[in-house]
């Protein structure tokens, strides 16, 4: 099969295992393509289905998973926290992130897991050759993605994590939480003089705000020397240095202004699609117990993202 062209319709059988994704909205999700390409490549009798679930229907949806024997689902906005009281137990990653992005149905017991942070750390290792052990990290943003990432970086041995956020109180709360996982953690406001010094003293810069994200219908980002490099406020390109790994978790456009600025400064880039890919890889492996065909999943995802950008 040509993975980049996407999977052909699966031949469903009486034994087909069903997984999927719940969210509202869910139609835009690239996860069905990624997972169904993987099932097809390995010849697994599994199928991945998008389920549009509104808030009020969440409890019935969880009962539905149990009643129908659905093997698991990914969970996306707006259900990542709301689903937690409806589950039977959690993994440490889900408890630490305070959110669930993957549910595994173990004989009717729904186990909440979170593969976002673990997937992010794996993407650093496999796509940017960067292991966060002992690293000095700056995280921009203190929302749900930042929390999953910062906690997992601490669990992976990061030495120091600075959280910078528009709402500094939210950064403080996240820093206190991250500290519980063994890293030195502190919070800063979006102050240029402070951030310039933190960037100079960092090995890894993780951008987790929507800054640089293309709005639906935007023209593709301009390329070349004339392209405007509108970095997240108040960052400036000359702060970036060639020893820095830059991870922008925004992946539309594929090359955000921050990524383009970082490439010009010879930084190593951990691509935004990497987190999406590896949270899926980790979920696939938990559901199936089989090593995920990462090459196939990466090709399907990147092909779809190029079509979108
Ligand atoms: P969230 O929980 O709503 O958090 C948003 C964060 O961005 C907050 O820290 C917020 O600051 C900050 N922010 C928002 N607008 C801002 C602005 N104009 N100026 C400065 N800061 C601003 O969202 P999330 O779930 O963490 O997602 C954040 C981004 O990551 C989204 O673009 C999402 O698409 C992307 N994402 C990517 C992946 C992936 O797989 N690559 C996975 C998850 C999310 P305040 O606290 O001050 O509001």
Boltz pocket constraint, residues with backbone or C-beta under 6 A from the ligand:
constraints:
  - pocket:
      binder: B
      contacts: [[A, 116], [A, 140], [A, 141], [A, 142], [A, 143], [A, 144], [A, 145], [A, 146], [A, 165], [A, 166], [A, 167], [A, 170], [A, 208], [A, 209], [A, 210], [A, 211], [A, 213], [A, 248], [A, 249], [A, 250], [A, 251], [A, 272], [A, 273], [A, 274], [A, 275], [A, 276], [A, 277]]
      max_distance: 6.0
